[in-house]
Structure formats: C-alpha cells, structure tokens
Amino acid sequence: MAISIGEIKYSPDPMVAGGKVKATFNITADAGVASVKLYTPDYRTLEAYDDGTHGDDVAGNGIFTLTSDVPYDADPGAYDVTLVITDKKGEVVRKTASVRIGR
C-alpha cells in the first residue's frame, strides 16, 4: 500500500477532561503525505503536522503531531476517532482508533 500508518500515541493516556493532549502518528507515503486529519466524536477536525511546529518536535521525520484541548465536559470512557491520511496523489487511507478519557 502506498500509505502506511505505524504507531499511534496519545499523551497523557488516558486523557483528562479539560486538559491538553498530544497525539503522534508515524506515517509514510510513497507519494508523500499531503494531510493528516483526525475526526473526533464531538465533530471536531484536527490536523497533524510534521513541520517542526504545532507541537511537532522534528520536521520531516514521518512523525505527525497534533496538540489539542480535551473538552472540559467529556465523560470518562473509550471513544473512537478516525484518522484520515491523504497523499500527494490524492490517495486516502482511513484508520479508526480508540482513545480513553479518565477521571
């Protein structure tokens, strides 16, 4: 496959309602990655970056990073999020992952 999704990490895990979360995604694409978006259960669309900014530690290393606030009213539990990666040729890969919010 032209797009490969490796390790997915969230910190902290579990997340804390009202806190911050940093998520990293190890992604490669033969044609190069055009975008990495995360769709949340509360209908937000978050974008991850591999540019050394936006909370990303090192530009161009294939590890895409996003930081976000966890909604203060999020109930504890497990939730599905959808990761959508688009390469520079327009190919799209989707992956569903589970995230946890603790007390």
C-alpha positions, -999 to +999 in steps of 0.1 A: +000+000+000+012+035-008+003+049+026+014+032+058+002+041+093+026+029+121+025+037+158-002+059+172+004+075+206-016+098+229-002+116+259-015+115+285-032+082+281-059+082+294-067+118+285-081+142+312-112+162+306-103+199+305-066+191+299-043+191+269-034+161+247-005+155+224-010+128+197+017+114+174+012+093+143+040+075+124+030+078+088+048+072+055+035+075+019+053+067-013+040+098-030+045+120+001+019+130+027-004+159+018-025+159+050-032+141+083-066+148+099-082+134+130-120+134+133-133+134+169-166+121+184-176+157+192-174+166+154-140+184+155-115+181+128-079+184+140-048+185+117-015+169+125+018+183+113+054+171+106+069+206+102+087+211+135+059+235+147+024+230+160+039+208+188+058+187+164+093+180+177+113+173+144+103+184+109+103+158+081+108+126+103+075+110+094+060+116+129+030+138+126+019+156+157-012+174+169-020+191+202-055+199+214-076+207+244-098+178+257-133+191+261-139+200+298-173+182+297-160+150+282-173+120+301-149+093+311-148+063+287-135+050+254-142+068+222-134+061+185-116+087+165-109+085+127-075+093+112-076+103+075-044+105+056-042+119+021-011+115+000+001+140-027-015+119-055-049+121-038-049+085-023-068+083+010-064+059+039-087+059+070-080+042+103-102+041+134-085+041+167-098+042+203-089+069+228-096+069+265-107+097+288-102+091+325-114+107+356 
